[in-house]
Amino acid sequence: MKFQNTFCSQCGEEFGPGDHGYSHCRHHNVKTHLSYSQNGWSLIHQGSPLCDYKKTKAEVMEVVKFYKITLPDCTWNGDRGEFVITETIEETP
């Protein structure tokens, strides 16, 4: 490893030891996104959930904040089986 700690120049997120950092968030967040279904919201990183289902988007955003993640504007809609623009999702009570 060339560097003891690597970063994203755009958001400042730390990635630990590595050979390179990132210039833009879009280079390191491709594999991290929100997921929504009738079960609730979850944060997914490289195919694995980083939290249990949350009842609201606000709750899952606390997890996003904890991990200092910049998300893409799309969310996996598990009920429809496709990515959709996050702001178009209507939460069910």
Biopython code that builds the backbone (N, CA, C, O; Angstrom):
import numpy as np
from Bio.PDB.StructureBuilder import StructureBuilder

atoms = [
    (1, "MET", "N", (0.829, -1.177, 0.000)),
    (1, "MET", "CA", (0.000, 0.000, 0.000)),
    (1, "MET", "C", (0.878, 1.246, 0.000)),
    (1, "MET", "O", (1.814, 1.363, 0.791)),
    (2, "LYS", "N", (0.564, 2.157, -0.886)),
    (2, "LYS", "CA", (1.353, 3.385, -0.991)),
    (2, "LYS", "C", (1.076, 4.360, 0.154)),
    (2, "LYS", "O", (1.982, 5.035, 0.643)),
    (3, "PHE", "N", (-0.227, 4.424, 0.584)),
    (3, "PHE", "CA", (-0.615, 5.440, 1.558)),
    (3, "PHE", "C", (-1.253, 4.801, 2.785)),
    (3, "PHE", "O", (-1.965, 3.803, 2.679)),
    (4, "GLN", "N", (-0.990, 5.386, 3.946)),
    (4, "GLN", "CA", (-1.571, 4.882, 5.184)),
    (4, "GLN", "C", (-3.060, 5.176, 5.251)),
    (4, "GLN", "O", (-3.822, 4.410, 5.839)),
    (5, "ASN", "N", (-3.473, 6.279, 4.652)),
    (5, "ASN", "CA", (-4.878, 6.637, 4.646)),
    (5, "ASN", "C", (-5.201, 7.328, 3.325)),
    (5, "ASN", "O", (-4.447, 8.188, 2.870)),
    (6, "THR", "N", (-6.313, 6.954, 2.715)),
    (6, "THR", "CA", (-6.727, 7.554, 1.454)),
    (6, "THR", "C", (-8.065, 8.270, 1.648)),
    (6, "THR", "O", (-8.814, 7.955, 2.573)),
    (7, "PHE", "N", (-8.363, 9.243, 0.764)),
    (7, "PHE", "CA", (-9.534, 10.094, 0.906)),
    (7, "PHE", "C", (-10.198, 10.352, -0.437)),
    (7, "PHE", "O", (-9.637, 10.076, -1.498)),
    (8, "CYS", "N", (-11.418, 10.892, -0.358)),
    (8, "CYS", "CA", (-12.086, 11.459, -1.519)),
    (8, "CYS", "C", (-11.845, 12.962, -1.477)),
    (8, "CYS", "O", (-12.129, 13.607, -0.468)),
    (9, "SER", "N", (-11.330, 13.517, -2.550)),
    (9, "SER", "CA", (-11.054, 14.958, -2.605)),
    (9, "SER", "C", (-12.329, 15.793, -2.541)),
    (9, "SER", "O", (-12.301, 16.925, -2.059)),
    (10, "GLN", "N", (-13.450, 15.246, -3.025)),
    (10, "GLN", "CA", (-14.686, 16.013, -3.060)),
    (10, "GLN", "C", (-15.377, 16.066, -1.692)),
    (10, "GLN", "O", (-15.739, 17.148, -1.232)),
    (11, "CYS", "N", (-15.565, 14.909, -1.031)),
    (11, "CYS", "CA", (-16.332, 14.896, 0.220)),
    (11, "CYS", "C", (-15.474, 14.700, 1.461)),
    (11, "CYS", "O", (-15.938, 14.931, 2.577)),
    (12, "GLY", "N", (-14.224, 14.274, 1.278)),
    (12, "GLY", "CA", (-13.344, 14.084, 2.418)),
    (12, "GLY", "C", (-13.467, 12.737, 3.105)),
    (12, "GLY", "O", (-12.793, 12.497, 4.107)),
    (13, "GLU", "N", (-14.322, 11.840, 2.585)),
    (13, "GLU", "CA", (-14.484, 10.527, 3.199)),
    (13, "GLU", "C", (-13.144, 9.801, 3.238)),
    (13, "GLU", "O", (-12.375, 9.845, 2.278)),
    (14, "GLU", "N", (-12.871, 9.127, 4.367)),
    (14, "GLU", "CA", (-11.631, 8.367, 4.543)),
    (14, "GLU", "C", (-11.857, 6.917, 4.146)),
    (14, "GLU", "O", (-12.929, 6.362, 4.387)),
    (15, "PHE", "N", (-10.842, 6.299, 3.533)),
    (15, "PHE", "CA", (-10.951, 4.924, 3.084)),
    (15, "PHE", "C", (-9.871, 4.008, 3.635)),
    (15, "PHE", "O", (-9.808, 2.837, 3.262)),
    (16, "GLY", "N", (-9.026, 4.516, 4.509)),
    (16, "GLY", "CA", (-7.978, 3.688, 5.080)),
    (16, "GLY", "C", (-6.832, 3.480, 4.102)),
    (16, "GLY", "O", (-6.720, 4.194, 3.106)),
    (17, "PRO", "N", (-5.977, 2.495, 4.391)),
    (17, "PRO", "CA", (-4.797, 2.247, 3.555)),
    (17, "PRO", "C", (-5.175, 1.888, 2.113)),
    (17, "PRO", "O", (-6.182, 1.225, 1.868)),
    (18, "GLY", "N", (-4.352, 2.338, 1.175)),
    (18, "GLY", "CA", (-4.608, 2.019, -0.224)),
    (18, "GLY", "C", (-3.575, 2.632, -1.139)),
    (18, "GLY", "O", (-2.702, 3.384, -0.707)),
    (19, "ASP", "N", (-3.689, 2.300, -2.401)),
    (19, "ASP", "CA", (-2.760, 2.818, -3.405)),
    (19, "ASP", "C", (-3.223, 4.136, -4.002)),
    (19, "ASP", "O", (-2.431, 4.838, -4.631)),
    (20, "HIS", "N", (-4.506, 4.488, -3.814)),
    (20, "HIS", "CA", (-5.028, 5.728, -4.384)),
    (20, "HIS", "C", (-6.266, 6.169, -3.625)),
    (20, "HIS", "O", (-6.933, 5.366, -2.972)),
    (21, "GLY", "N", (-6.560, 7.450, -3.721)),
    (21, "GLY", "CA", (-7.808, 7.995, -3.201)),
    (21, "GLY", "C", (-8.757, 8.202, -4.357)),
    (21, "GLY", "O", (-8.619, 7.561, -5.399)),
    (22, "TYR", "N", (-9.724, 9.096, -4.185)),
    (22, "TYR", "CA", (-10.714, 9.364, -5.214)),
    (22, "TYR", "C", (-10.823, 10.868, -5.436)),
    (22, "TYR", "O", (-10.677, 11.654, -4.500)),
    (23, "SER", "N", (-11.078, 11.257, -6.667)),
    (23, "SER", "CA", (-11.244, 12.676, -6.992)),
    (23, "SER", "C", (-12.673, 13.139, -6.771)),
    (23, "SER", "O", (-12.901, 14.267, -6.335)),
    (24, "HIS", "N", (-13.638, 12.273, -7.068)),
    (24, "HIS", "CA", (-15.053, 12.634, -6.985)),
    (24, "HIS", "C", (-15.833, 11.529, -6.289)),
    (24, "HIS", "O", (-15.467, 10.356, -6.363)),
    (25, "CYS", "N", (-16.907, 11.913, -5.613)),
    (25, "CYS", "CA", (-17.752, 10.950, -4.910)),
    (25, "CYS", "C", (-18.302, 9.868, -5.846)),
    (25, "CYS", "O", (-18.458, 8.716, -5.441)),
    (26, "ARG", "N", (-18.592, 10.235, -7.077)),
    (26, "ARG", "CA", (-19.179, 9.257, -7.998)),
    (26, "ARG", "C", (-18.248, 8.073, -8.249)),
    (26, "ARG", "O", (-18.693, 7.032, -8.732)),
    (27, "HIS", "N", (-16.966, 8.217, -7.930)),
    (27, "HIS", "CA", (-16.018, 7.133, -8.138)),
    (27, "HIS", "C", (-16.023, 6.120, -7.001)),
    (27, "HIS", "O", (-15.582, 4.985, -7.181)),
    (28, "HIS", "N", (-16.516, 6.516, -5.838)),
    (28, "HIS", "CA", (-16.493, 5.566, -4.722)),
    (28, "HIS", "C", (-17.877, 5.198, -4.206)),
    (28, "HIS", "O", (-17.979, 4.321, -3.348)),
    (29, "ASN", "N", (-18.935, 5.818, -4.683)),
    (29, "ASN", "CA", (-20.274, 5.520, -4.185)),
    (29, "ASN", "C", (-21.118, 4.684, -5.129)),
    (29, "ASN", "O", (-22.299, 4.457, -4.866)),
    (30, "VAL", "N", (-20.548, 4.238, -6.193)),
    (30, "VAL", "CA", (-21.322, 3.481, -7.163)),
    (30, "VAL", "C", (-21.930, 2.238, -6.517)),
    (30, "VAL", "O", (-23.017, 1.810, -6.905)),
    (31, "LYS", "N", (-21.254, 1.668, -5.558)),
    (31, "LYS", "CA", (-21.701, 0.425, -4.950)),
    (31, "LYS", "C", (-22.516, 0.631, -3.682)),
    (31, "LYS", "O", (-22.898, -0.342, -3.032)),
    (32, "THR", "N", (-22.788, 1.879, -3.320)),
    (32, "THR", "CA", (-23.545, 2.174, -2.107)),
    (32, "THR", "C", (-24.815, 2.932, -2.484)),
    (32, "THR", "O", (-24.765, 3.928, -3.206)),
    (33, "HIS", "N", (-25.951, 2.450, -1.987)),
    (33, "HIS", "CA", (-27.219, 3.084, -2.325)),
    (33, "HIS", "C", (-28.272, 2.753, -1.274)),
    (33, "HIS", "O", (-28.085, 1.861, -0.447)),
    (34, "LEU", "N", (-29.367, 3.476, -1.321)),
    (34, "LEU", "CA", (-30.509, 3.164, -0.481)),
    (34, "LEU", "C", (-31.354, 2.098, -1.159)),
    (34, "LEU", "O", (-31.345, 1.953, -2.381)),
    (35, "SER", "N", (-32.080, 1.360, -0.339)),
    (35, "SER", "CA", (-33.030, 0.380, -0.840)),
    (35, "SER", "C", (-34.342, 0.604, -0.109)),
    (35, "SER", "O", (-34.352, 0.845, 1.099)),
    (36, "TYR", "N", (-35.461, 0.524, -0.844)),
    (36, "TYR", "CA", (-36.773, 0.717, -0.245)),
    (36, "TYR", "C", (-37.719, -0.373, -0.718)),
    (36, "TYR", "O", (-37.728, -0.735, -1.894)),
    (37, "SER", "N", (-38.517, -0.894, 0.210)),
    (37, "SER", "CA", (-39.572, -1.847, -0.128)),
    (37, "SER", "C", (-40.639, -1.749, 0.944)),
    (37, "SER", "O", (-40.559, -0.898, 1.831)),
    (38, "GLN", "N", (-41.629, -2.609, 0.868)),
    (38, "GLN", "CA", (-42.678, -2.604, 1.884)),
    (38, "GLN", "C", (-42.108, -2.901, 3.272)),
    (38, "GLN", "O", (-42.753, -2.612, 4.279)),
    (39, "ASN", "N", (-40.912, -3.473, 3.331)),
    (39, "ASN", "CA", (-40.256, -3.754, 4.616)),
    (39, "ASN", "C", (-39.644, -2.512, 5.241)),
    (39, "ASN", "O", (-39.396, -2.487, 6.447)),
    (40, "GLY", "N", (-39.396, -1.476, 4.437)),
    (40, "GLY", "CA", (-38.796, -0.242, 4.923)),
    (40, "GLY", "C", (-37.563, 0.133, 4.124)),
    (40, "GLY", "O", (-37.367, -0.319, 2.996)),
    (41, "TRP", "N", (-36.735, 0.973, 4.738)),
    (41, "TRP", "CA", (-35.516, 1.496, 4.100)),
    (41, "TRP", "C", (-34.288, 0.785, 4.635)),
    (41, "TRP", "O", (-34.251, 0.376, 5.795)),
    (42, "SER", "N", (-33.270, 0.637, 3.773)),
    (42, "SER", "CA", (-31.988, 0.076, 4.193)),
    (42, "SER", "C", (-30.869, 0.738, 3.391)),
    (42, "SER", "O", (-31.097, 1.275, 2.307)),
    (43, "LEU", "N", (-29.683, 0.690, 3.931)),
    (43, "LEU", "CA", (-28.496, 1.195, 3.254)),
    (43, "LEU", "C", (-27.688, -0.004, 2.793)),
    (43, "LEU", "O", (-27.323, -0.857, 3.602)),
    (44, "ILE", "N", (-27.407, -0.077, 1.505)),
    (44, "ILE", "CA", (-26.722, -1.227, 0.905)),
    (44, "ILE", "C", (-25.337, -0.797, 0.439)),
    (44, "ILE", "O", (-25.181, 0.233, -0.216)),
    (45, "HIS", "N", (-24.332, -1.601, 0.786)),
    (45, "HIS", "CA", (-22.965, -1.355, 0.321)),
    (45, "HIS", "C", (-22.424, -2.655, -0.254)),
    (45, "HIS", "O", (-22.330, -3.663, 0.446)),
    (46, "GLN", "N", (-22.076, -2.625, -1.513)),
    (46, "GLN", "CA", (-21.559, -3.790, -2.237)),
    (46, "GLN", "C", (-22.452, -5.010, -2.038)),
    (46, "GLN", "O", (-21.972, -6.123, -1.826)),
    (47, "GLY", "N", (-23.761, -4.775, -2.109)),
    (47, "GLY", "CA", (-24.718, -5.865, -2.042)),
    (47, "GLY", "C", (-25.123, -6.308, -0.651)),
    (47, "GLY", "O", (-25.994, -7.167, -0.513)),
    (48, "SER", "N", (-24.517, -5.748, 0.384)),
    (48, "SER", "CA", (-24.833, -6.142, 1.752)),
    (48, "SER", "C", (-25.420, -4.968, 2.532)),
    (48, "SER", "O", (-24.968, -3.834, 2.377)),
    (49, "PRO", "N", (-26.422, -5.234, 3.365)),
    (49, "PRO", "CA", (-27.006, -4.145, 4.152)),
    (49, "PRO", "C", (-26.063, -3.676, 5.254)),
    (49, "PRO", "O", (-25.393, -4.482, 5.901)),
    (50, "LEU", "N", (-26.022, -2.358, 5.457)),
    (50, "LEU", "CA", (-25.228, -1.791, 6.546)),
    (50, "LEU", "C", (-26.092, -1.525, 7.775)),
    (50, "LEU", "O", (-25.589, -1.079, 8.806)),
    (51, "CYS", "N", (-27.394, -1.800, 7.664)),
    (51, "CYS", "CA", (-28.286, -1.615, 8.807)),
    (51, "CYS", "C", (-29.524, -2.480, 8.611)),
    (51, "CYS", "O", (-29.806, -2.950, 7.508)),
    (52, "ASP", "N", (-30.261, -2.682, 9.713)),
    (52, "ASP", "CA", (-31.558, -3.338, 9.629)),
    (52, "ASP", "C", (-32.527, -2.396, 8.934)),
    (52, "ASP", "O", (-32.237, -1.211, 8.770)),
    (53, "TYR", "N", (-33.672, -2.916, 8.529)),
    (53, "TYR", "CA", (-34.674, -2.062, 7.907)),
    (53, "TYR", "C", (-35.091, -0.950, 8.857)),
    (53, "TYR", "O", (-35.299, -1.177, 10.049)),
    (54, "LYS", "N", (-35.208, 0.247, 8.315)),
    (54, "LYS", "CA", (-35.682, 1.410, 9.054)),
    (54, "LYS", "C", (-37.079, 1.754, 8.550)),
    (54, "LYS", "O", (-37.380, 1.560, 7.372)),
    (55, "LYS", "N", (-37.929, 2.262, 9.431)),
    (55, "LYS", "CA", (-39.314, 2.564, 9.050)),
    (55, "LYS", "C", (-39.434, 3.772, 8.147)),
    (55, "LYS", "O", (-40.344, 3.840, 7.322)),
    (56, "THR", "N", (-38.519, 4.740, 8.291)),
    (56, "THR", "CA", (-38.623, 5.967, 7.494)),
    (56, "THR", "C", (-37.287, 6.287, 6.824)),
    (56, "THR", "O", (-36.232, 5.798, 7.225)),
    (57, "LYS", "N", (-37.370, 7.115, 5.804)),
    (57, "LYS", "CA", (-36.153, 7.579, 5.127)),
    (57, "LYS", "C", (-35.289, 8.370, 6.100)),
    (57, "LYS", "O", (-34.063, 8.265, 6.067)),
    (58, "ALA", "N", (-35.918, 9.163, 6.966)),
    (58, "ALA", "CA", (-35.160, 9.956, 7.945)),
    (58, "ALA", "C", (-34.307, 9.058, 8.842)),
    (58, "ALA", "O", (-33.170, 9.405, 9.162)),
    (59, "GLU", "N", (-34.844, 7.914, 9.247)),
    (59, "GLU", "CA", (-34.091, 6.987, 10.094)),
    (59, "GLU", "C", (-32.880, 6.412, 9.358)),
    (59, "GLU", "O", (-31.789, 6.342, 9.925)),
    (60, "VAL", "N", (-33.060, 6.002, 8.108)),
    (60, "VAL", "CA", (-31.935, 5.428, 7.367)),
    (60, "VAL", "C", (-30.898, 6.513, 7.041)),
    (60, "VAL", "O", (-29.709, 6.217, 6.916)),
    (61, "MET", "N", (-31.342, 7.755, 6.907)),
    (61, "MET", "CA", (-30.399, 8.841, 6.637)),
    (61, "MET", "C", (-29.479, 9.092, 7.834)),
    (61, "MET", "O", (-28.381, 9.619, 7.655)),
    (62, "GLU", "N", (-29.893, 8.734, 9.032)),
    (62, "GLU", "CA", (-29.014, 8.805, 10.204)),
    (62, "GLU", "C", (-27.859, 7.816, 10.049)),
    (62, "GLU", "O", (-26.735, 8.109, 10.459)),
    (63, "VAL", "N", (-28.124, 6.660, 9.466)),
    (63, "VAL", "CA", (-27.073, 5.678, 9.203)),
    (63, "VAL", "C", (-26.127, 6.214, 8.132)),
    (63, "VAL", "O", (-24.909, 6.079, 8.244)),
    (64, "VAL", "N", (-26.694, 6.820, 7.100)),
    (64, "VAL", "CA", (-25.885, 7.431, 6.036)),
    (64, "VAL", "C", (-24.959, 8.484, 6.635)),
    (64, "VAL", "O", (-23.774, 8.543, 6.307)),
    (65, "LYS", "N", (-25.505, 9.302, 7.506)),
    (65, "LYS", "CA", (-24.720, 10.354, 8.167)),
    (65, "LYS", "C", (-23.597, 9.742, 9.015)),
    (65, "LYS", "O", (-22.471, 10.239, 9.007)),
    (66, "PHE", "N", (-23.905, 8.669, 9.741)),
    (66, "PHE", "CA", (-22.903, 7.999, 10.575)),
    (66, "PHE", "C", (-21.719, 7.523, 9.743)),
    (66, "PHE", "O", (-20.567, 7.698, 10.141)),
    (67, "TYR", "N", (-21.996, 6.923, 8.594)),
    (67, "TYR", "CA", (-20.941, 6.401, 7.721)),
    (67, "TYR", "C", (-20.337, 7.469, 6.808)),
    (67, "TYR", "O", (-19.404, 7.182, 6.058)),
    (68, "LYS", "N", (-20.861, 8.698, 6.866)),
    (68, "LYS", "CA", (-20.361, 9.813, 6.048)),
    (68, "LYS", "C", (-20.385, 9.480, 4.564)),
    (68, "LYS", "O", (-19.401, 9.669, 3.848)),
    (69, "ILE", "N", (-21.523, 8.986, 4.123)),
    (69, "ILE", "CA", (-21.678, 8.553, 2.735)),
    (69, "ILE", "C", (-22.428, 9.608, 1.932)),
    (69, "ILE", "O", (-23.417, 10.169, 2.402)),
    (70, "THR", "N", (-21.955, 9.871, 0.729)),
    (70, "THR", "CA", (-22.680, 10.696, -0.220)),
    (70, "THR", "C", (-23.383, 9.737, -1.177)),
    (70, "THR", "O", (-22.735, 8.956, -1.873)),
    (71, "LEU", "N", (-24.692, 9.803, -1.206)),
    (71, "LEU", "CA", (-25.471, 8.851, -1.993)),
    (71, "LEU", "C", (-25.770, 9.357, -3.399)),
    (71, "LEU", "O", (-25.845, 10.564, -3.626)),
    (72, "PRO", "N", (-25.940, 8.434, -4.343)),
    (72, "PRO", "CA", (-26.446, 8.828, -5.659)),
    (72, "PRO", "C", (-27.923, 9.208, -5.514)),
    (72, "PRO", "O", (-28.526, 8.940, -4.475)),
    (73, "ASP", "N", (-28.505, 9.822, -6.530)),
    (73, "ASP", "CA", (-29.901, 10.253, -6.432)),
    (73, "ASP", "C", (-30.895, 9.146, -6.771)),
    (73, "ASP", "O", (-32.076, 9.418, -6.985)),
    (74, "CYS", "N", (-30.425, 7.901, -6.822)),
    (74, "CYS", "CA", (-31.319, 6.787, -7.109)),
    (74, "CYS", "C", (-31.359, 5.809, -5.938)),
    (74, "CYS", "O", (-30.406, 5.696, -5.167)),
    (75, "THR", "N", (-32.480, 5.110, -5.827)),
    (75, "THR", "CA", (-32.714, 4.134, -4.765)),
    (75, "THR", "C", (-33.247, 2.860, -5.403)),
    (75, "THR", "O", (-34.027, 2.910, -6.354)),
    (76, "TRP", "N", (-32.822, 1.719, -4.873)),
    (76, "TRP", "CA", (-33.361, 0.450, -5.343)),
    (76, "TRP", "C", (-34.765, 0.291, -4.761)),
    (76, "TRP", "O", (-34.937, 0.280, -3.542)),
    (77, "ASN", "N", (-35.757, 0.169, -5.627)),
    (77, "ASN", "CA", (-37.126, -0.055, -5.185)),
    (77, "ASN", "C", (-37.374, -1.558, -5.277)),
    (77, "ASN", "O", (-37.621, -2.097, -6.356)),
    (78, "GLY", "N", (-37.303, -2.219, -4.128)),
    (78, "GLY", "CA", (-37.438, -3.671, -4.087)),
    (78, "GLY", "C", (-38.816, -4.161, -4.502)),
    (78, "GLY", "O", (-38.960, -5.274, -5.009)),
    (79, "ASP", "N", (-39.825, -3.329, -4.286)),
    (79, "ASP", "CA", (-41.180, -3.719, -4.689)),
    (79, "ASP", "C", (-41.329, -3.733, -6.204)),
    (79, "ASP", "O", (-42.080, -4.543, -6.748)),
    (80, "ARG", "N", (-40.627, -2.851, -6.882)),
    (80, "ARG", "CA", (-40.702, -2.764, -8.349)),
    (80, "ARG", "C", (-39.550, -3.493, -9.034)),
    (80, "ARG", "O", (-39.637, -3.804, -10.222)),
    (81, "GLY", "N", (-38.463, -3.771, -8.294)),
    (81, "GLY", "CA", (-37.320, -4.466, -8.876)),
    (81, "GLY", "C", (-36.499, -3.608, -9.814)),
    (81, "GLY", "O", (-35.980, -4.091, -10.821)),
    (82, "GLU", "N", (-36.382, -2.301, -9.472)),
    (82, "GLU", "CA", (-35.608, -1.405, -10.327)),
    (82, "GLU", "C", (-35.140, -0.188, -9.529)),
    (82, "GLU", "O", (-35.676, 0.123, -8.465)),
    (83, "PHE", "N", (-34.128, 0.491, -10.070)),
    (83, "PHE", "CA", (-33.681, 1.744, -9.480)),
    (83, "PHE", "C", (-34.638, 2.846, -9.914)),
    (83, "PHE", "O", (-35.071, 2.897, -11.065)),
    (84, "VAL", "N", (-34.960, 3.730, -8.967)),
    (84, "VAL", "CA", (-35.817, 4.877, -9.240)),
    (84, "VAL", "C", (-35.179, 6.112, -8.607)),
    (84, "VAL", "O", (-34.309, 5.998, -7.743)),
    (85, "ILE", "N", (-35.615, 7.278, -9.039)),
    (85, "ILE", "CA", (-35.140, 8.520, -8.433)),
    (85, "ILE", "C", (-35.671, 8.557, -6.993)),
    (85, "ILE", "O", (-36.873, 8.419, -6.767)),
    (86, "THR", "N", (-34.779, 8.741, -6.036)),
    (86, "THR", "CA", (-35.128, 8.658, -4.620)),
    (86, "THR", "C", (-36.321, 9.536, -4.258)),
    (86, "THR", "O", (-37.198, 9.111, -3.506)),
    (87, "GLU", "N", (-36.359, 10.746, -4.782)),
    (87, "GLU", "CA", (-37.408, 11.690, -4.402)),
    (87, "GLU", "C", (-38.797, 11.272, -4.908)),
    (87, "GLU", "O", (-39.797, 11.856, -4.490)),
    (88, "THR", "N", (-38.878, 10.282, -5.792)),
    (88, "THR", "CA", (-40.185, 9.858, -6.311)),
    (88, "THR", "C", (-40.832, 8.780, -5.442)),
    (88, "THR", "O", (-41.983, 8.413, -5.678)),
    (89, "ILE", "N", (-40.123, 8.276, -4.454)),
    (89, "ILE", "CA", (-40.665, 7.207, -3.610)),
    (89, "ILE", "C", (-41.635, 7.795, -2.585)),
    (89, "ILE", "O", (-41.307, 8.734, -1.859)),
    (90, "GLU", "N", (-42.813, 7.231, -2.547)),
    (90, "GLU", "CA", (-43.810, 7.637, -1.561)),
    (90, "GLU", "C", (-43.827, 6.604, -0.447)),
    (90, "GLU", "O", (-44.158, 5.439, -0.666)),
    (91, "GLU", "N", (-43.467, 7.047, 0.748)),
    (91, "GLU", "CA", (-43.449, 6.126, 1.892)),
    (91, "GLU", "C", (-44.864, 5.764, 2.281)),
    (91, "GLU", "O", (-45.758, 6.610, 2.277)),
    (92, "THR", "N", (-45.063, 4.491, 2.620)),
    (92, "THR", "CA", (-46.368, 4.046, 3.100)),
    (92, "THR", "C", (-46.324, 4.012, 4.618)),
    (92, "THR", "O", (-45.306, 3.643, 5.203)),
    (93, "PRO", "N", (-47.424, 4.395, 5.260)),
    (93, "PRO", "CA", (-47.435, 4.427, 6.731)),
    (93, "PRO", "C", (-47.376, 3.051, 7.341)),
    (93, "PRO", "O", (-47.378, 2.918, 8.565)),
]
sb = StructureBuilder()
sb.init_structure("model")
sb.init_model(0)
sb.init_chain("A")
sb.init_seg("    ")
for serial, (resi, resn, name, xyz) in enumerate(atoms, 1):
    if name == "N":
        sb.init_residue(resn, " ", resi, " ")
    sb.init_atom(name, np.array(xyz, "f"), 0.0, 1.0, " ", f" {name:<3s}", serial, name[0])
structure = sb.get_structure()
